Amino acid sequence: MRVVLRYAALSLSALVAAALLVLAALVLRPPPAMPQPGHAGDVVVRDVRVIDVETGMARQAADVVVQNGVITAIGRDAEAPPGAREIQGTGKYLMPGLWDMHTHSNAFADQYQHPLFIANGVTGVRELWGCLSRSDSFIACIEDRRRWNRALASGAGLSPRYVGQSSFQINGGDEVPAGFEPFFSLRTAADADALARFYRQDGADFLKVYSAVSPAAYDALADAAAVHGLALAGHRPLKVSLRQAIEAGQRSIEHGRLFALECYSQAETFRALPDPLAAYDTGFIANLVDGQDPVRCDELMAAMARSQTWWTPTLQTLRMGAMAHVPAFRNDDRRRYVPGLLRRLMWSPDADRNAATALDASGRNVRTALYSLALRHVGEAHAAGVRLLAGTDAFDTYVYPGFSLHDELGLLVDAGLTPAAALRTATLDAAVFMELDHRYGSVSIGKAGDLLLLGADPLQDIGNTRRIDALLFNGHYYDRDALDTLLAFAERRAGSVHQNVQILWQAVRSPLVRRQFAD
């Protein structure tokens, strides 16, 4: 018996050792390179109708010439540059590439997000998270995103353009792991100055504020950001009023709860609570939905319309809560593009929590009611002149990178925008917001030839933005087969044991992720 036990122990040890060796091999083996199936060179699209996002109309059919990645001619019988690829566009529509103005990229973005963005015609993204004072194994830092931009510019890599660089999400201190500089916790005005100085030197465009920042810390950060040439963007902190955020010059406010909370008749009482977030439960959401003050809402929307502050509703974040109990929503066929580890450890538990806390005492689904309220507010805000951006919170629960931008455009139309107005939020207005409209955002001579060739008119049906026959991007032409190659790569990587083990290892090694899970 003793010999048998010794043999069993040795066998178990050998199995454990073998398993560890396999895991180590999976962790250490580099991932495959993302495909680059585009064809470099000049392109002429013949007899195509151009979607003019400025006027909201489709122009008469013309030829569009793209040389070295720049639009050089638009007109009838345009002369093709020597060696240019000629594409027949009869019956098709040409529009600017789409920008997702609220994303969260990871260290493994080239295996997950980038192929899905490009395959869906998302040519630009604005990042809304980042790192502290050292690189992170899980979260893409500013230098990661700069490296991807450099590789794109040189032709060595393929990714959307990172058009906006963010700090990490500043939340008043509890989000900062041990061992980092004290100023990240934003306890004093001196911390605000040091924090803004650090991110200016690191190459950020704006400081992302989160929900728990106090009014005093928020004002100090706004002052420091102005001194160092940065902007504020992100959440409206729960204790900060919309008027205070507007007066501070916050450039964009994210997420669909903005006016639900601001138009609430008891908004000041809610803000005065010691911990407003702790009070945000099922009963509160019911009171929030039922306690809206339309006069207050009209005044606030008018004030925001007069300001320089934009709104990115990310309607999908609220739709997830509203649909978390629906099997068809949770079994969307696009799950195959999402790494299984993320679905099991992040998406499913998050959706379960939302479904379990959706019904109030009367049996009403308050999350569905809140989502409907947000849709109404988006339509009313747009009608009042509030400037909107299309952002999806890509990487969040049940948000499918790339596909999600088309989803968001559809939700904006559901909220009351015309297809033309919805398109502007992801094209020209996005470029205006980033002060890059001289180079991007419309099909115009002298601008970048980042273009989607569509099989049907998106001005008639916003769902037609999904009917991508081809993409012109960064001096390359991607036909439908090339775009499908990217989708196939993302699907393989999502189901790969190698990829999922690496994601787990990257998450375990990240102090920011460990801190988030500890909370």
Backbone torsions as a table, in degrees:
resi	resn	phi	psi	omega
1	MET	NA	-41.5	-179.7
2	ARG	-61.9	-38.0	180.0
3	VAL	-67.2	-40.1	179.3
4	VAL	-63.2	-43.4	179.5
5	LEU	-64.6	-40.8	179.7
6	ARG	-63.3	-41.0	179.3
7	TYR	-63.9	-41.9	179.0
8	ALA	-63.5	-42.1	179.1
9	ALA	-63.2	-41.5	179.0
10	LEU	-65.6	-39.0	179.6
11	SER	-65.2	-43.0	178.7
12	LEU	-63.1	-42.3	178.8
13	SER	-61.3	-40.3	179.9
14	ALA	-65.6	-40.3	178.7
15	LEU	-64.8	-42.5	178.2
16	VAL	-62.6	-43.4	179.6
17	ALA	-63.1	-40.7	179.2
18	ALA	-65.2	-41.3	178.9
19	ALA	-63.0	-41.4	178.6
20	LEU	-64.6	-37.6	178.4
21	LEU	-65.5	-39.9	178.5
22	VAL	-64.2	-44.9	179.1
23	LEU	-61.8	-42.8	179.2
24	ALA	-61.7	-39.9	179.2
25	ALA	-64.5	-40.0	178.6
26	LEU	-66.1	-39.6	-179.6
27	VAL	-67.6	-41.4	-172.8
28	LEU	-84.2	-24.4	-178.0
29	ARG	-69.1	126.2	-178.8
30	PRO	-67.0	147.3	178.1
31	PRO	-70.8	158.6	177.2
32	PRO	-68.7	153.8	177.9
33	ALA	-70.5	140.3	174.6
34	MET	-64.4	135.9	179.7
35	PRO	-62.6	153.8	173.6
36	GLN	-128.1	77.1	-169.9
37	PRO	-84.7	9.0	-178.7
38	GLY	-76.6	163.7	178.3
39	HIS	-110.3	118.6	-179.4
40	ALA	-74.0	149.2	175.2
41	GLY	133.2	172.5	-179.5
42	ASP	-75.3	154.2	-175.8
43	VAL	-138.3	142.6	168.9
44	VAL	-123.2	122.6	174.6
45	VAL	-99.9	116.2	-173.5
46	ARG	-91.4	139.2	167.5
47	ASP	55.3	47.5	-177.7
48	VAL	-112.0	147.5	176.8
49	ARG	-90.3	123.6	-178.1
50	VAL	-88.7	131.4	174.1
51	ILE	-82.5	112.4	178.4
52	ASP	-87.8	100.4	-175.0
53	VAL	-72.9	-15.1	178.6
54	GLU	-76.7	-41.7	-179.7
55	THR	-95.0	-15.1	-177.3
56	GLY	74.0	29.1	-178.5
57	MET	-130.3	158.4	173.2
58	ALA	-95.5	124.2	-179.3
59	ARG	-74.3	165.7	172.7
60	GLN	-62.7	153.3	-176.1
61	ALA	-59.0	139.3	-178.9
62	ALA	-153.1	175.9	174.4
63	ASP	-100.0	140.9	178.6
64	VAL	-122.7	125.1	-177.4
65	VAL	-107.9	130.9	177.0
66	VAL	-122.0	117.3	178.2
67	GLN	-119.9	130.5	-179.3
68	ASN	50.9	36.9	176.2
69	GLY	80.0	8.6	-177.8
70	VAL	-125.5	140.7	177.5
71	ILE	-73.4	121.0	-176.3
72	THR	-112.3	-16.1	-180.0
73	ALA	-158.4	144.4	172.9
74	ILE	-139.2	116.8	-179.4
75	GLY	170.8	-180.0	179.8
76	ARG	-78.4	139.3	175.2
77	ASP	53.3	43.4	178.9
78	ALA	-65.1	142.3	-179.2
79	GLU	-75.3	130.6	179.8
80	ALA	-81.5	132.9	174.1
81	PRO	-61.6	152.9	179.2
82	PRO	-55.8	130.7	176.6
83	GLY	79.4	4.2	-177.2
84	ALA	-70.0	146.4	174.0
85	ARG	-79.7	128.0	-179.7
86	GLU	-103.7	126.3	-177.7
87	ILE	-114.7	130.9	179.0
88	GLN	-83.0	119.8	-176.8
89	GLY	-110.2	12.5	-177.8
90	THR	-58.8	128.4	-179.7
91	GLY	79.4	4.8	-178.6
92	LYS	-115.4	174.7	-173.1
93	TYR	-131.9	139.9	-178.1
94	LEU	-116.7	126.8	-179.2
95	MET	-136.5	164.9	179.2
96	PRO	-66.1	154.1	171.5
97	GLY	-59.3	153.5	-175.6
98	LEU	-92.4	145.9	174.5
99	TRP	-116.3	130.2	172.9
100	ASP	-95.2	115.4	-170.4
101	MET	-94.8	16.5	172.7
102	HIS	-156.1	97.6	-178.8
103	THR	-132.3	165.1	176.4
104	HIS	-136.6	102.3	-176.8
105	SER	-93.5	150.0	-177.3
106	ASN	-113.6	170.7	178.5
107	ALA	-61.2	-24.5	-179.6
108	PHE	-100.8	25.3	-176.3
109	ALA	-59.0	-32.6	-178.9
110	ASP	-70.2	-13.9	177.5
111	GLN	-98.6	-16.7	-171.4
112	TYR	-128.9	-67.4	-171.6
113	GLN	-76.6	-45.0	-173.4
114	HIS	-59.3	-48.5	-180.0
115	PRO	-63.0	-33.2	179.5
116	LEU	-72.8	-38.8	175.9
117	PHE	-59.4	-53.8	-174.9
118	ILE	-64.4	-42.0	-179.7
119	ALA	-61.8	-23.3	179.6
120	ASN	-102.7	11.3	175.8
121	GLY	76.5	18.1	176.7
122	VAL	-89.0	105.6	-173.5
123	THR	-100.4	-8.9	178.2
124	GLY	-144.1	145.4	177.8
125	VAL	-139.2	147.2	171.6
126	ARG	-109.1	120.5	-178.0
127	GLU	-81.8	140.4	179.1
128	LEU	-129.1	38.3	162.5
129	TRP	-157.5	177.7	-178.0
130	GLY	-175.7	-159.1	-172.3
131	CYS	-115.6	175.1	174.8
132	LEU	-93.4	-132.4	-172.0
133	SER	-93.8	7.3	172.1
134	ARG	-144.6	162.4	-176.2
135	SER	-65.0	158.7	-177.0
136	ASP	-123.8	143.9	-176.8
137	SER	-75.9	-19.1	-173.0
138	PHE	-114.2	-43.0	-175.9
139	ILE	-91.4	135.0	175.8
140	ALA	-71.0	126.1	179.5
141	CYS	-94.2	174.0	-179.3
142	ILE	-57.3	-42.2	-179.0
143	GLU	-66.7	-35.0	174.4
144	ASP	-59.3	-46.1	-176.5
145	ARG	-70.1	-34.4	173.8
146	ARG	-64.3	-41.0	179.4
147	ARG	-61.8	-41.4	177.2
148	TRP	-64.9	-39.3	177.2
149	ASN	-63.4	-41.8	179.1
150	ARG	-64.0	-42.6	-179.8
151	ALA	-64.5	-38.7	177.0
152	LEU	-63.1	-46.2	-177.4
153	ALA	-62.7	-34.9	-177.7
154	SER	-86.5	-10.8	-176.8
155	GLY	86.6	4.1	-178.7
156	ALA	-84.1	-14.3	-177.7
157	GLY	-144.8	171.4	-179.7
158	LEU	-135.2	119.6	177.8
159	SER	-159.8	165.0	168.4
160	PRO	-66.4	160.4	173.2
161	ARG	-73.2	132.8	174.2
162	TYR	-88.7	100.9	-170.8
163	VAL	-93.4	-7.1	178.1
164	GLY	-146.6	129.9	-176.4
165	GLN	-110.3	129.5	-173.5
166	SER	-112.9	155.8	165.5
167	SER	-73.6	179.6	168.3
168	PHE	-71.4	170.2	-176.7
169	GLN	-78.9	109.3	-174.2
170	ILE	-81.4	118.4	-170.2
171	ASN	-130.6	14.2	174.0
172	GLY	96.2	5.5	170.2
173	GLY	122.9	-39.1	-175.5
174	ASP	-66.8	-19.9	-178.5
175	GLU	-83.4	-5.8	-173.8
176	VAL	-91.4	120.1	178.1
177	PRO	-67.4	161.2	177.5
178	ALA	-62.9	147.3	174.4
179	GLY	97.9	-7.4	178.1
180	PHE	-96.5	161.8	-176.7
181	GLU	-56.6	139.8	-176.2
182	PRO	-60.4	-27.1	-174.7
183	PHE	-65.4	-21.3	178.3
184	PHE	-63.1	-21.7	-178.8
185	SER	-80.4	-10.6	172.8
186	LEU	54.6	56.8	179.5
187	ARG	-91.0	-23.6	-174.3
188	THR	-138.3	169.8	175.8
189	ALA	-63.9	-34.7	177.0
190	ALA	-63.9	-36.7	175.7
191	ASP	-61.9	-41.3	-179.9
192	ALA	-60.8	-43.0	179.4
193	ASP	-65.3	-44.4	-179.7
194	ALA	-64.4	-39.1	-179.3
195	LEU	-65.9	-46.6	178.9
196	ALA	-64.4	-40.0	178.8
197	ARG	-61.7	-44.0	-179.2
198	PHE	-59.6	-48.1	-175.4
199	TYR	-73.7	-28.1	173.7
200	ARG	-63.5	-43.9	179.2
201	GLN	-68.7	-28.0	-178.8
202	ASP	-80.3	-12.3	176.3
203	GLY	100.5	16.0	178.1
204	ALA	-73.6	154.1	173.0
205	ASP	-96.5	-28.8	-177.7
206	PHE	-153.4	160.4	176.6
207	LEU	-99.8	127.6	179.6
208	LYS	-89.8	119.0	176.3
209	VAL	-95.6	146.8	-176.5
210	TYR	-117.7	-167.5	-164.5
211	SER	-76.2	-28.1	-169.6
212	ALA	-98.5	4.1	179.7
213	VAL	-64.4	132.5	-179.1
214	SER	-74.9	158.4	177.9
215	PRO	-56.7	-41.1	-179.3
216	ALA	-66.4	-44.4	178.9
217	ALA	-65.5	-35.9	179.0
218	TYR	-63.0	-46.2	179.5
219	ASP	-63.2	-41.1	179.0
220	ALA	-63.4	-39.8	179.8
221	LEU	-68.6	-39.2	177.7
222	ALA	-62.1	-42.2	178.4
223	ASP	-63.9	-44.6	-178.7
224	ALA	-66.7	-38.9	178.7
225	ALA	-60.9	-42.4	179.6
226	ALA	-63.5	-40.6	179.6
227	VAL	-61.3	-39.2	-174.0
228	HIS	-98.9	12.9	174.0
229	GLY	73.1	28.4	178.1
230	LEU	-112.1	164.3	175.2
231	ALA	-112.9	163.1	170.5
232	LEU	-99.8	142.7	174.6
233	ALA	-152.0	162.0	177.0
234	GLY	124.6	-148.0	-179.4
235	HIS	-70.3	159.8	161.1
236	ARG	-89.0	110.0	-179.2
237	PRO	-51.1	142.9	-170.6
238	LEU	-61.8	-27.7	179.4
239	LYS	-93.0	1.5	-179.9
240	VAL	-105.8	130.3	179.6
241	SER	-78.0	160.5	176.5
242	LEU	-61.4	-39.7	179.5
243	ARG	-63.0	-38.0	177.6
244	GLN	-65.3	-40.6	179.4
245	ALA	-65.1	-39.2	177.9
246	ILE	-65.7	-45.0	180.0
247	GLU	-64.0	-31.8	178.6
248	ALA	-76.3	-10.2	178.3
249	GLY	82.2	23.6	178.3
250	GLN	-58.0	128.0	-172.1
251	ARG	-75.1	-37.3	176.4
252	SER	-145.8	146.4	175.1
253	ILE	-118.3	132.6	-172.2
254	GLU	-103.0	150.0	167.3
255	HIS	88.3	155.2	-168.2
256	GLY	-80.6	-8.5	-178.9
257	ARG	-81.9	-2.8	-171.3
258	LEU	-49.8	-60.0	-175.8
259	PHE	-79.4	-24.7	174.0
260	ALA	-57.8	-44.1	179.2
261	LEU	-76.2	-37.5	-176.3
262	GLU	-76.2	-31.2	-178.4
263	CYS	-89.1	0.9	179.1
264	TYR	-68.2	133.8	-176.6
265	SER	-64.6	-21.5	179.0
266	GLN	-108.8	30.2	-175.4
267	ALA	-58.9	-43.1	-178.6
268	GLU	-65.3	-39.1	177.8
269	THR	-62.9	-42.8	178.9
270	PHE	-62.8	-44.6	-179.4
271	ARG	-64.6	-28.8	-176.6
272	ALA	-80.2	-7.8	179.5
273	LEU	-64.0	148.0	178.2
274	PRO	-56.6	-38.7	179.7
275	ASP	-140.1	85.6	-177.3
276	PRO	-57.0	-36.8	-177.9
277	LEU	-61.9	-36.3	179.9
278	ALA	-66.0	-25.1	-179.5
279	ALA	-86.2	-5.3	-175.3
280	TYR	-83.5	78.0	-178.9
281	ASP	-118.5	-172.3	-176.1
282	THR	-58.1	-45.7	-179.9
283	GLY	-63.2	-39.4	179.4
284	PHE	-65.9	-41.7	-180.0
285	ILE	-60.2	-39.3	177.5
286	ALA	-61.0	-45.7	178.4
287	ASN	-64.6	-36.9	-179.7
288	LEU	-61.9	-48.2	-179.2
289	VAL	-63.5	-41.0	-175.7
290	ASP	-80.8	-17.4	-172.1
291	GLY	-105.7	31.6	-178.8
292	GLN	-76.8	141.0	179.8
293	ASP	-111.2	101.9	-174.4
294	PRO	-64.7	-32.2	178.4
295	VAL	-66.9	-46.0	176.9
296	ARG	-58.4	-40.6	-177.8
297	CYS	-64.3	-45.6	179.1
298	ASP	-58.2	-42.8	-179.2
299	GLU	-64.4	-43.0	-178.7
300	LEU	-68.7	-40.4	178.1
301	MET	-64.7	-38.9	177.5
302	ALA	-64.0	-40.7	178.9
303	ALA	-64.2	-40.9	179.7
304	MET	-69.5	-36.5	178.2
305	ALA	-62.5	-32.4	179.4
306	ARG	-78.4	-13.8	-173.2
307	SER	-92.3	-178.1	174.8
308	GLN	-99.7	15.5	-177.5
309	THR	-95.4	128.4	-179.9
310	TRP	-102.1	162.7	-179.7
311	TRP	-122.6	128.7	173.6
312	THR	-111.7	96.8	-169.9
313	PRO	-70.3	-22.1	-176.6
314	THR	39.3	60.2	-173.1
315	LEU	-60.2	-23.4	-179.0
316	GLN	-64.5	-26.3	180.0
317	THR	-66.6	-37.0	175.9
318	LEU	-80.3	-32.2	177.1
319	ARG	-62.0	-35.2	179.0
320	MET	-58.4	-46.7	178.9
321	GLY	-62.7	-37.5	-179.2
322	ALA	-70.2	-28.0	-174.0
323	MET	-109.1	4.5	-172.9
324	ALA	-60.9	-23.7	-178.4
325	HIS	-90.6	-0.6	-173.7
326	VAL	-97.4	114.9	-177.4
327	PRO	-56.8	-39.7	-178.5
328	ALA	-62.2	-36.6	177.6
329	PHE	-65.8	-43.2	-176.3
330	ARG	-77.5	-15.3	-180.0
331	ASN	-109.8	26.8	177.6
332	ASP	-50.6	136.1	-177.9
333	ASP	-60.5	-22.2	-179.1
334	ARG	-73.1	-4.6	175.4
335	ARG	-56.8	-25.7	-176.9
336	ARG	-64.0	-16.0	178.9
337	TYR	-92.0	-1.9	-175.5
338	VAL	-107.5	127.0	179.7
339	PRO	-50.9	133.9	-176.2
340	GLY	-57.2	-34.2	179.7
341	LEU	-61.6	-42.3	179.3
342	LEU	-65.6	-40.1	179.8
343	ARG	-63.1	-44.0	-174.2
344	ARG	-77.5	-40.0	-174.1
345	LEU	-92.5	-21.1	-178.1
346	MET	-117.7	-55.6	-172.5
347	TRP	-65.8	-53.4	-175.1
348	SER	-61.7	-48.3	178.5
349	PRO	-61.8	-37.9	179.8
350	ASP	-64.8	-45.9	178.5
351	ALA	-64.8	-38.3	178.0
352	ASP	-60.5	-43.4	179.2
353	ARG	-61.7	-43.4	-180.0
354	ASN	-65.1	-42.4	-180.0
355	ALA	-65.5	-37.2	-176.3
356	ALA	-72.8	-18.8	-177.1
357	THR	-115.7	24.4	-173.2
358	ALA	-89.5	-27.6	-172.0
359	LEU	-97.4	129.9	175.6
360	ASP	-84.6	-173.6	-174.6
361	ALA	-61.6	-26.6	-179.6
362	SER	-87.5	-4.1	-177.6
363	GLY	91.0	4.1	178.9
364	ARG	-77.9	139.4	175.0
365	ASN	-81.0	101.3	-174.5
366	VAL	-73.9	-24.4	178.2
367	ARG	-71.7	-35.2	173.5
368	THR	-66.1	-40.5	179.0
369	ALA	-64.8	-39.1	179.3
370	LEU	-66.3	-41.0	177.9
371	TYR	-62.4	-43.9	177.8
372	SER	-62.0	-38.3	177.6
373	LEU	-64.3	-41.9	179.4
374	ALA	-63.6	-41.3	176.3
375	LEU	-57.9	-44.8	179.5
376	ARG	-62.2	-43.2	-179.4
377	HIS	-64.0	-38.3	178.8
378	VAL	-62.0	-45.0	178.3
379	GLY	-62.8	-42.8	179.9
380	GLU	-67.6	-40.7	179.9
381	ALA	-64.5	-42.9	177.9
382	HIS	-60.9	-44.3	179.5
383	ALA	-63.3	-30.4	179.9
384	ALA	-80.5	-9.9	178.4
385	GLY	103.0	5.4	175.0
386	VAL	-65.7	134.0	-177.1
387	ARG	-87.0	131.1	-172.1
388	LEU	-113.7	149.2	173.0
389	LEU	-123.9	144.6	175.7
390	ALA	-88.8	115.3	175.5
391	GLY	-139.3	154.5	-170.0
392	THR	-122.5	-9.0	-173.1
393	ASP	62.1	37.0	-178.3
394	ALA	-52.3	131.7	-172.5
395	PHE	103.3	-14.1	177.7
396	ASP	-75.5	173.6	-173.9
397	THR	-62.1	127.1	179.7
398	TYR	56.6	33.2	170.6
399	VAL	-114.0	114.2	-174.2
400	TYR	-93.8	109.4	-175.3
401	PRO	-50.1	139.1	-179.4
402	GLY	82.0	-64.8	175.5
403	PHE	-56.1	-33.7	-173.4
404	SER	-64.8	-27.3	178.9
405	LEU	-66.6	-39.0	176.1
406	HIS	-67.5	-38.7	175.3
407	ASP	-58.6	-45.7	-176.7
408	GLU	-64.9	-40.2	177.2
409	LEU	-60.4	-39.7	177.0
410	GLY	-64.4	-38.3	179.0
411	LEU	-68.9	-35.7	176.4
412	LEU	-63.4	-38.3	175.5
413	VAL	-67.4	-40.7	174.8
414	ASP	-56.9	-33.1	-178.8
415	ALA	-75.7	-12.7	177.1
416	GLY	124.7	-6.2	176.5
417	LEU	-73.6	150.3	169.9
418	THR	-73.9	159.9	173.9
419	PRO	-54.6	-38.2	179.6
420	ALA	-63.1	-44.1	179.9
421	ALA	-66.1	-38.6	178.4
422	ALA	-63.3	-43.2	179.9
423	LEU	-59.1	-37.9	-179.3
424	ARG	-61.3	-34.2	-176.9
425	THR	-64.6	-20.7	-178.2
426	ALA	-113.8	6.5	-178.7
427	THR	-132.6	-94.9	-173.8
428	LEU	-63.9	-46.2	-178.0
429	ASP	-66.8	-33.9	175.9
430	ALA	-62.4	-42.3	178.7
431	ALA	-68.2	-37.8	176.4
432	VAL	-61.6	-45.3	179.5
433	PHE	-56.9	-42.6	-179.2
434	MET	-83.7	3.3	-178.1
435	GLU	56.7	40.4	179.4
436	LEU	-123.9	17.5	-176.2
437	ASP	-71.8	-9.5	173.3
438	HIS	-75.5	-14.3	-177.5
439	ARG	-119.4	-24.7	-171.8
440	TYR	-138.0	171.2	166.8
441	GLY	103.7	-13.4	178.7
442	SER	-153.1	163.7	177.2
443	VAL	-88.3	91.9	-173.6
444	SER	-141.0	146.7	178.1
445	ILE	-60.9	133.5	-179.8
446	GLY	94.0	-13.2	178.1
447	LYS	-93.3	165.5	-179.6
448	ALA	-59.9	138.7	178.5
449	GLY	-86.4	53.6	174.9
450	ASP	-93.8	100.5	-165.2
451	LEU	-136.5	145.7	173.9
452	LEU	-106.6	130.1	173.5
453	LEU	-99.6	114.0	-172.8
454	LEU	-106.7	150.8	179.4
455	GLY	-83.2	-8.2	-179.3
456	ALA	-155.0	167.3	-171.1
457	ASP	-80.2	116.4	179.2
458	PRO	-73.0	-16.3	177.7
459	LEU	-74.9	-22.6	176.4
460	GLN	-86.8	-35.1	-179.9
461	ASP	-149.5	114.1	-175.8
462	ILE	-60.6	-23.8	177.4
463	GLY	-63.2	-15.9	179.6
464	ASN	-71.5	-11.3	173.3
465	THR	-62.9	-19.9	178.9
466	ARG	-78.5	-16.6	-174.5
467	ARG	-86.7	65.5	-174.8
468	ILE	-86.4	114.0	174.8
469	ASP	-83.5	-32.5	-178.5
470	ALA	-162.7	161.0	176.9
471	LEU	-128.7	132.3	168.3
472	LEU	-106.0	125.0	-174.4
473	PHE	-154.9	125.5	173.2
474	ASN	55.3	40.5	177.3
475	GLY	78.7	14.0	179.5
476	HIS	-126.5	154.9	178.1
477	TYR	-114.9	125.8	179.9
478	TYR	-117.3	109.4	176.4
479	ASP	-79.6	-178.9	-176.2
480	ARG	-61.7	-37.4	178.5
481	ASP	-63.5	-38.9	179.5
482	ALA	-65.9	-41.7	179.0
483	LEU	-65.7	-37.9	177.4
484	ASP	-67.8	-30.0	175.0
485	THR	-60.9	-40.9	178.1
486	LEU	-66.2	-41.1	177.9
487	LEU	-63.1	-41.5	-179.7
488	ALA	-64.8	-38.4	177.6
489	PHE	-63.2	-46.6	179.7
490	ALA	-61.4	-39.0	179.8
491	GLU	-65.9	-43.4	178.6
492	ARG	-61.5	-43.6	-177.5
493	ARG	-68.9	-35.2	179.3
494	ALA	-63.3	-35.0	-179.6
495	GLY	-93.5	3.7	-175.4
496	SER	-81.4	131.1	173.6
497	VAL	-59.5	-41.5	178.9
498	HIS	-54.5	-50.5	-178.2
499	GLN	-64.4	-44.2	-176.2
500	ASN	-68.5	-36.5	175.4
501	VAL	-64.8	-42.0	179.5
502	GLN	-64.6	-39.4	177.6
503	ILE	-61.8	-43.9	178.9
504	LEU	-61.2	-43.7	179.7
505	TRP	-64.4	-41.1	178.5
506	GLN	-64.7	-38.7	179.4
507	ALA	-67.9	-42.8	-178.8
508	VAL	-63.5	-34.9	-177.3
509	ARG	-81.1	-11.6	-175.3
510	SER	-86.0	117.2	177.4
511	PRO	-64.1	-30.5	178.3
512	LEU	-68.0	-41.5	178.4
513	VAL	-68.6	-42.5	179.1
514	ARG	-60.7	-39.9	179.4
515	ARG	-66.1	-40.1	-179.4
516	GLN	-63.8	-43.1	179.9
517	PHE	-70.0	-29.6	177.7
518	ALA	-66.4	-30.7	178.4
519	ASP	-77.0	NA	NA
